[in-house]
Amino acid sequence: MKKHLFINGEWIEAQKYTSLKAPYSGEEIIQVATANEEEVELALEAAYQARETMAKLPSHRRATILENVARLLDERKEKAAEIIAIEAAKPITIAMGEVQRTIQTYKFSAEEAKRIHGETLPLDAAPGGEGRVAYTVHEPIGVIGAITPFNFPMNLVAHKVGPALAAGNTVVLKPANQTPLSAYFIAELFHEAGLPAGVLNVVTGSGSLIGEKIVKDERVSKISFTGSPTVGIGIRNKAGLKRVTLELGSNAAVIIDKGVNLDKIINRCVTGAFSFQGQVCISLQRVYVLEEMYEAFVEKFVEKTKQLKIGEPLKATTDISALISPKDVERALTWINEAEQNGAKVAVGGTVQGNVLMPTVLLEVDPSQKVSCQEVFAPIVLINKVKNVNEAIALVNESRYGLQAGIYTENIHTALHAAEHLHVGGVLINDIPTFRVDHMPYGGVKESGVGRVGVKYAIEEMTEKKLVIFNRN
């Protein structure tokens, strides 16, 4: 079987195909199209030609199409979850959670499509402004280039496509090489939902070739990218005057203050660290525990970690399955070994079964080690002892990333102090940094990115604000 390109409302046979293999079993799933430059050009031209059609589509029509997609996805959620589980090795129960969130994202997009409006301005507030009426409108920006990662192959597509279409834009989507089937599945639903031809185009293949063409093409007005800081910084440097939203790396942390009920939070912390094998942008990677709580926290955390079920992604009982590629397993093991050689202790894990890295807890990790200062994107968490909350805040901030961070505390003053001093895009009080719902503003500082996503906030960056002034003098 082959999966073709989706361009201008049609399935287009490509000149070249590559084998897509399941991360867990290593078996071939399907042959997927690898677009060449001419085929990417077809997608860009289709999106460019369709932009006026989409811009003129009334907001209620755009909302109805998005509502139809949410309904169709709800009707086929088992199939959608199975696709994610097979191509990404995401445990099926977690995959179903992603599908449910994707439905919400399209519903939020449908609602926001009807709320795109400007404001009136009192021009007579300035001398010379008398007798004039002014207002702003928000117009579609044009063609959006969307580049998405493997870890949330359906919902992160929704976070780019949903707001783009709600605002009346067109899209050229480049999904991750390992997870193209989720994107093609959604393209089918949009086609069935009545989206005009050319508005959504999906092209798979070389990230450097497709990404380069999308980023440099003058017909593209905005790039929305989720992925590595290296690629994201490269995109920003090449994008010129295009608008750019970048969601990049993270090594999210949580602080455990004294007096916290550990039994109440331990399950939540373990879930935050190991959900989808730690391959989540806001996965809990670093835990800083006040010294009087440290030993009890480590004991409970390790005990809970040992209870996680390892297995194939389609089993409902599976908590942990394969990493996305053998290279990632190899890299994670190297980082664990480096940390050990520099004084870290492995409390549990650190071994491999097939392509599955066992959930790993590291203690006494030096902050300079890769498992601490880089994004691990694997089922690895470090737990370190601190003397006080200020020391913990300093360690959280001593990072090139700043997406989200959390603190568990019973003290309101400590909570407010942390909210003020943690240098991140989002601070979670009495929760892990891995919390996200799909209508909140989401994004980071430093090398965690530029701009904010979350449907309403994404739409703001996908529209142009136009000022209109009537002179009544």
C-alpha positions as CSV (number, residue, x, y, z in Angstrom):
1,M,0.0,0.0,0.0
2,K,1.0,3.6,-0.7
3,K,0.0,6.9,0.9
4,H,0.0,9.7,-1.7
5,L,0.4,13.5,-1.3
6,F,-2.7,15.5,-0.6
7,I,-2.7,18.6,-2.9
8,N,-5.5,20.8,-4.1
9,G,-8.2,18.5,-2.7
10,E,-6.8,15.4,-4.5
11,W,-4.5,12.5,-3.7
12,I,-1.4,13.0,-6.0
13,E,0.9,10.2,-6.8
14,A,4.5,11.1,-6.0
15,Q,7.6,10.2,-8.0
16,K,9.2,8.6,-4.9
17,Y,8.0,6.7,-1.8
18,T,9.8,5.6,1.4
19,S,9.0,2.8,3.9
20,L,7.3,3.9,7.1
21,K,8.2,1.5,10.0
22,A,6.5,1.0,13.4
23,P,8.9,2.1,16.2
24,Y,7.8,-0.8,18.4
25,S,8.0,-3.8,16.1
26,G,10.2,-2.4,13.3
27,E,7.8,-3.7,10.7
28,E,6.7,-1.8,7.7
29,I,3.3,0.0,8.0
30,I,3.0,1.5,4.6
31,Q,4.9,3.3,1.8
32,V,4.7,7.1,2.2
33,A,5.2,9.7,-0.5
34,T,8.5,11.7,-0.5
35,A,7.7,15.0,-2.2
36,N,10.3,16.6,-4.6
37,E,10.6,20.3,-5.2
38,E,8.1,20.3,-8.1
39,E,5.5,18.5,-5.9
40,V,6.0,21.0,-3.1
41,E,5.6,23.8,-5.7
42,L,2.2,22.3,-6.6
43,A,1.1,22.5,-2.9
44,L,2.3,26.1,-2.5
45,E,0.6,27.2,-5.7
46,A,-2.7,25.4,-4.7
47,A,-2.7,27.2,-1.3
48,Y,-1.8,30.5,-2.9
49,Q,-4.6,30.2,-5.5
50,A,-7.2,29.2,-2.8
51,R,-6.4,32.0,-0.4
52,E,-9.0,34.4,-1.9
53,T,-11.7,31.7,-1.8
54,M,-11.0,31.0,1.8
55,A,-10.7,34.6,2.8
56,K,-14.2,35.3,1.4
57,L,-15.7,32.3,3.1
58,P,-18.1,33.6,5.8
59,S,-17.0,32.9,9.4
60,H,-20.1,30.7,10.0
61,R,-19.0,28.5,7.0
62,R,-15.5,28.2,8.4
63,A,-16.9,27.3,11.8
64,T,-19.2,24.7,10.3
65,I,-16.4,23.0,8.5
66,L,-14.3,22.9,11.7
67,E,-17.4,21.6,13.6
68,N,-17.9,18.9,11.0
69,V,-14.2,17.8,11.4
70,A,-14.6,17.6,15.2
71,R,-17.8,15.5,14.7
72,L,-16.2,13.2,12.1
73,L,-13.1,12.7,14.3
74,D,-15.3,11.9,17.3
75,E,-17.1,9.2,15.2
76,R,-13.7,7.7,14.2
77,K,-11.8,8.2,17.3
78,E,-10.8,4.6,17.8
79,K,-9.3,4.5,14.3
80,A,-7.5,7.8,14.9
81,A,-6.0,6.5,18.2
82,E,-4.9,3.3,16.5
83,I,-3.1,5.3,13.8
84,I,-1.2,7.3,16.4
85,A,-0.4,4.2,18.5
86,I,1.0,2.3,15.5
87,E,3.1,5.1,13.8
88,A,4.3,6.8,17.0
89,A,4.3,3.9,19.5
90,K,2.2,6.0,21.8
91,P,0.3,3.7,24.3
92,I,-3.3,3.4,23.1
93,T,-4.9,5.0,26.1
94,I,-2.6,8.0,25.8
95,A,-3.3,8.1,22.1
96,M,-7.0,8.2,22.7
97,G,-6.4,11.1,25.1
98,E,-4.6,13.0,22.3
99,V,-7.6,12.3,19.9
100,Q,-10.0,13.7,22.5
101,R,-7.9,16.8,22.8
102,T,-7.7,17.1,19.1
103,I,-11.5,17.1,18.9
104,Q,-11.5,19.9,21.5
105,T,-8.9,21.9,19.5
106,Y,-11.1,21.9,16.4
107,K,-14.2,22.8,18.5
108,F,-12.3,25.7,20.0
109,S,-11.2,26.7,16.5
110,A,-14.8,26.6,15.3
111,E,-15.9,28.8,18.2
112,E,-13.1,31.3,17.7
113,A,-13.9,31.6,14.0
114,K,-17.0,33.5,15.0
115,R,-15.2,35.8,17.4
116,I,-12.6,37.4,15.2
117,H,-13.3,41.1,15.5
118,G,-11.6,44.5,15.9
119,E,-12.4,47.6,18.0
120,T,-13.4,51.2,17.7
121,L,-11.0,53.9,18.5
122,P,-11.8,57.4,20.0
123,L,-9.7,59.5,17.6
124,D,-10.9,62.7,19.2
125,A,-8.7,61.8,22.2
126,A,-5.9,63.5,20.2
127,P,-6.1,67.1,18.8
128,G,-7.0,66.9,15.2
129,G,-9.0,63.7,15.6
130,E,-12.4,65.4,15.9
131,G,-15.1,64.3,13.6
132,R,-13.5,61.0,12.7
133,V,-14.7,57.5,13.3
134,A,-12.2,54.7,13.4
135,Y,-12.3,50.9,13.8
136,T,-10.0,47.9,13.2
137,V,-10.7,44.7,11.4
138,H,-8.7,41.4,11.4
139,E,-8.1,40.0,7.9
140,P,-6.5,36.6,7.0
141,I,-2.8,36.7,6.5
142,G,-2.7,34.3,3.5
143,V,-0.7,31.1,3.2
144,I,0.5,29.4,6.5
145,G,3.4,27.1,6.3
146,A,2.9,24.5,9.2
147,I,5.7,22.1,10.2
148,T,4.8,19.7,13.0
149,P,6.6,17.1,15.1
150,F,6.0,13.4,15.9
151,N,5.1,13.6,19.5
152,F,1.5,14.9,19.2
153,P,0.9,14.1,15.5
154,M,-2.8,14.9,15.5
155,N,-3.2,17.6,18.1
156,L,-0.2,19.7,17.2
157,V,-1.5,19.6,13.5
158,A,-4.8,20.8,14.9
159,H,-3.1,23.7,16.7
160,K,-1.8,25.0,13.4
161,V,-4.5,24.0,11.0
162,G,-7.5,24.8,13.2
163,P,-6.6,28.5,13.9
164,A,-5.4,29.0,10.4
165,L,-8.6,27.9,8.8
166,A,-10.7,29.7,11.5
167,A,-9.0,32.9,10.5
168,G,-9.6,32.3,6.8
169,N,-6.1,31.3,5.7
170,T,-4.8,28.4,3.6
171,V,-2.2,25.9,4.8
172,V,0.7,23.8,3.4
173,L,1.4,21.2,6.1
174,K,4.6,19.3,6.5
175,P,4.2,16.6,9.2
176,A,7.0,14.7,10.9
177,N,8.5,11.9,8.8
178,Q,7.6,9.2,11.4
179,T,4.0,10.3,11.8
180,P,2.5,11.3,8.4
181,L,-0.6,9.0,8.7
182,S,-2.2,11.2,11.4
183,A,-1.9,14.3,9.2
184,Y,-3.3,12.5,6.1
185,F,-6.2,11.1,8.1
186,I,-7.1,14.6,9.2
187,A,-6.8,15.8,5.5
188,E,-9.4,13.1,4.6
189,L,-11.7,14.4,7.3
190,F,-11.4,18.0,6.1
191,H,-12.1,16.9,2.5
192,E,-15.2,15.1,3.7
193,A,-16.2,18.1,5.9
194,G,-16.5,20.4,2.8
195,L,-13.2,22.3,2.9
196,P,-12.6,23.9,-0.5
197,A,-9.9,22.4,-2.6
198,G,-6.4,23.8,-2.1
199,V,-7.1,25.2,1.3
200,L,-5.2,22.4,3.1
201,N,-2.3,20.6,1.4
202,V,-0.2,17.9,3.1
203,V,3.3,17.1,1.8
204,T,5.6,14.5,3.3
205,G,9.3,13.9,2.7
206,S,12.7,15.6,3.4
207,G,12.4,18.2,6.2
208,S,15.3,20.2,4.8
209,L,13.9,20.3,1.2
210,I,10.3,21.0,2.1
211,G,11.0,23.2,5.0
212,E,13.5,25.3,3.0
213,K,11.0,25.8,0.2
214,I,8.2,26.7,2.5
215,V,10.3,29.1,4.6
216,K,11.8,31.0,1.7
217,D,8.8,31.1,-0.7
218,E,7.3,34.6,-1.0
219,R,3.8,33.3,-1.3
220,V,3.9,32.0,2.3
221,S,3.0,34.7,4.9
222,K,3.7,32.9,8.1
223,I,5.6,29.9,9.5
224,S,4.3,27.9,12.5
225,F,6.9,25.4,13.6
226,T,7.2,23.0,16.4
227,G,10.5,21.1,16.8
228,S,14.1,21.5,17.8
229,P,15.8,24.8,18.7
230,T,18.5,24.3,16.0
231,V,15.9,24.0,13.2
232,G,13.7,26.7,14.7
233,I,16.5,29.3,14.9
234,G,17.5,28.4,11.3
235,I,13.9,29.0,10.2
236,R,13.8,32.4,11.9
237,N,17.1,33.5,10.3
238,K,15.8,32.6,6.8
239,A,12.2,33.8,7.1
240,G,12.8,37.4,6.4
241,L,9.7,39.5,7.1
242,K,7.4,36.5,7.4
243,R,5.7,36.1,10.7
244,V,7.1,33.2,12.7
245,T,5.8,31.2,15.7
246,L,8.3,28.7,17.1
247,E,7.6,26.1,19.8
248,L,11.0,24.7,20.6
249,G,12.8,22.8,23.4
250,S,12.3,22.4,27.1
251,N,13.7,20.7,30.2
252,A,10.7,21.3,32.4
253,A,11.1,21.3,36.2
254,V,9.0,21.1,39.3
255,I,9.9,22.3,42.8
256,I,8.7,20.3,45.9
257,D,8.4,22.6,48.9
258,K,8.4,21.4,52.6
259,G,5.0,20.4,54.0
260,V,3.6,19.1,50.8
261,N,1.5,15.9,51.0
262,L,3.6,13.6,48.8
263,D,1.0,10.8,48.6
264,K,-1.3,13.3,46.9
265,I,1.2,14.4,44.2
266,I,3.4,11.4,43.5
267,N,1.2,9.7,40.8
268,R,0.9,13.0,39.1
269,C,4.7,13.6,39.0
270,V,5.4,10.1,37.7
271,T,2.8,10.6,35.0
272,G,4.3,13.9,34.0
273,A,7.8,12.4,33.8
274,F,6.9,9.2,31.8
275,S,3.8,9.8,29.8
276,F,4.5,8.9,26.1
277,Q,8.0,7.8,27.2
278,G,8.9,11.4,28.1
279,Q,8.6,12.5,24.5
280,V,6.5,15.6,25.4
281,C,7.7,19.2,25.2
282,I,6.7,19.9,28.8
283,S,7.6,16.4,30.1
284,L,8.8,16.6,33.7
285,Q,12.6,16.2,33.4
286,R,13.9,17.9,36.6
287,V,12.6,17.7,40.1
288,Y,14.1,19.8,42.9
289,V,13.0,18.7,46.4
290,L,13.7,20.5,49.7
291,E,16.1,18.4,51.7
292,E,13.6,17.5,54.5
293,M,11.3,16.0,51.9
294,Y,13.9,14.4,49.6
295,E,14.3,10.9,50.8
296,A,10.6,10.2,51.2
297,F,9.9,11.7,47.7
298,V,12.6,9.6,46.1
299,E,11.4,6.4,47.7
300,K,7.7,7.0,46.7
301,F,8.7,8.1,43.2
302,V,10.9,5.1,42.5
303,E,8.3,2.7,43.9
304,K,5.6,4.1,41.7
305,T,8.0,4.1,38.6
306,K,8.6,0.4,39.1
307,Q,4.9,-0.3,38.8
308,L,4.7,1.1,35.2
309,K,3.8,-1.5,32.6
310,I,6.1,-1.9,29.6
311,G,4.7,-3.3,26.3
312,E,3.3,-2.9,22.8
313,P,1.4,0.4,22.2
314,L,-1.9,-1.2,21.2
315,K,-2.4,-2.9,24.6
316,A,-4.7,-1.0,26.9
317,T,-2.5,-1.9,30.0
318,T,0.7,-0.4,28.5
319,D,2.2,2.6,30.2
320,I,5.6,2.7,28.4
321,S,6.5,1.6,24.9
322,A,9.2,2.2,22.3
323,L,11.0,5.4,21.8
324,I,10.4,6.9,18.3
325,S,13.7,5.6,16.9
326,P,16.7,3.4,17.8
327,K,18.9,6.5,17.5
328,D,17.0,8.1,20.3
329,V,17.5,5.0,22.5
330,E,21.2,5.1,21.8
331,R,21.4,8.8,22.6
332,A,19.4,8.5,25.9
333,L,21.7,5.6,27.1
334,T,24.8,7.7,26.3
335,W,23.4,10.6,28.3
336,I,22.6,8.3,31.3
337,N,26.1,6.8,31.1
338,E,27.8,10.3,31.0
339,A,25.8,11.4,34.0
340,E,26.8,8.2,35.9
341,Q,30.4,8.8,35.1
342,N,30.1,12.3,36.6
343,G,28.6,11.1,39.9
344,A,24.9,10.6,39.2
345,K,23.2,7.5,40.7
346,V,20.6,5.4,38.8
347,A,17.8,4.7,41.3
348,V,15.8,2.7,38.7
349,G,16.0,2.0,35.0
350,G,18.9,2.8,32.7
351,T,18.4,-0.4,30.7
352,V,16.8,-1.3,27.4
353,Q,14.4,-4.0,26.2
354,G,14.3,-4.0,22.4
355,N,13.5,-0.3,21.4
356,V,12.1,0.4,24.9
357,L,14.1,2.4,27.3
358,M,13.1,1.5,30.9
359,P,11.7,4.4,32.9
360,T,14.8,5.9,34.5
361,V,15.3,7.9,37.7
362,L,18.6,9.7,38.3
363,L,19.8,11.2,41.6
364,E,22.6,13.7,42.4
365,V,22.9,14.8,38.8
366,D,25.4,17.7,38.1
367,P,23.6,20.6,36.4
368,S,26.1,20.6,33.6
369,Q,25.1,17.1,32.5
370,K,23.1,16.7,29.2
371,V,20.2,14.9,31.1
372,S,19.8,18.1,33.1
373,C,20.7,21.0,30.8
374,Q,19.4,19.7,27.4
375,E,16.0,18.3,26.4
376,V,16.1,14.6,27.1
377,F,12.9,13.6,25.2
378,A,13.0,10.1,26.8
379,P,11.7,8.4,29.9
380,I,14.4,10.0,32.2
381,V,13.8,12.2,35.2
382,L,16.4,13.6,37.6
383,I,15.6,14.3,41.3
384,N,18.0,16.6,43.1
385,K,18.1,17.8,46.7
386,V,18.0,21.6,47.5
387,K,18.3,23.6,50.7
388,N,15.5,26.1,50.0
389,V,13.0,27.3,47.3
390,N,15.3,30.1,46.1
391,E,18.0,27.6,45.3
392,A,15.5,25.6,43.4
393,I,14.3,28.6,41.4
394,A,17.8,29.5,40.5
395,L,18.4,25.9,39.3
396,V,15.2,26.0,37.2
397,N,16.2,29.3,35.7
398,E,19.8,28.1,35.0
399,S,18.6,26.7,31.7
400,R,18.6,27.9,28.1
401,Y,15.0,26.8,28.0
402,G,11.9,28.3,29.7
403,L,8.6,26.8,28.6
404,Q,6.8,25.8,31.8
405,A,7.7,25.1,35.4
406,G,5.7,24.0,38.4
407,I,5.9,24.3,42.2
408,Y,4.1,22.3,44.9
409,T,3.8,24.4,48.1
410,E,1.3,25.1,50.9
411,N,2.5,28.6,51.3
412,I,0.8,31.4,49.3
413,H,3.8,33.7,49.7
414,T,6.1,31.0,48.3
415,A,3.8,30.4,45.4
416,L,3.6,34.1,44.5
417,H,7.4,34.4,44.9
418,A,7.9,31.5,42.5
419,A,5.4,32.8,40.0
420,E,7.3,36.1,39.9
421,H,10.8,34.7,39.7
422,L,10.5,31.6,37.5
423,H,11.7,32.7,34.1
424,V,9.3,30.6,31.9
425,G,6.3,31.0,29.7
426,G,3.9,29.3,32.2
427,V,4.1,28.8,36.0
428,L,1.9,26.0,37.5
429,I,1.1,26.3,41.2
430,N,0.5,22.9,42.8
431,D,0.8,21.1,39.6
432,I,3.4,19.6,37.3
433,P,4.7,21.7,34.3
434,T,3.2,19.0,32.0
435,F,-0.3,20.4,32.3
436,R,-1.8,21.9,29.2
437,V,-5.4,22.5,27.9
438,D,-5.9,23.6,24.3
439,H,-7.3,27.1,24.7
440,M,-4.7,28.5,27.1
441,P,-1.8,30.7,25.8
442,Y,1.2,28.3,25.5
443,G,4.7,29.1,24.6
444,G,8.1,29.9,26.2
445,V,11.0,32.2,26.6
446,K,14.7,31.9,25.8
447,E,15.3,28.9,23.5
448,S,11.9,27.5,24.1
449,G,10.5,29.6,21.4
450,V,8.8,32.7,20.1
451,G,5.1,33.6,20.2
452,R,2.1,31.9,21.8
453,V,-0.2,29.1,20.6
454,G,-3.6,28.1,22.0
455,V,-6.4,28.7,19.5
456,K,-7.3,32.3,20.2
457,Y,-3.7,33.4,20.6
458,A,-2.6,31.6,17.4
459,I,-5.4,33.3,15.4
460,E,-4.1,36.7,16.6
461,E,-0.8,35.9,14.9
462,M,-2.5,34.6,11.8
463,T,-4.4,37.7,11.0
464,E,-3.5,41.3,9.9
465,K,-5.0,44.2,11.8
466,K,-6.3,46.8,9.4
467,L,-7.3,50.3,10.5
468,V,-10.3,52.1,8.8
469,I,-11.0,55.8,9.4
470,F,-14.1,57.8,8.3
471,N,-13.6,61.5,8.1
472,R,-17.0,63.1,8.8
473,N,-15.8,66.7,8.7
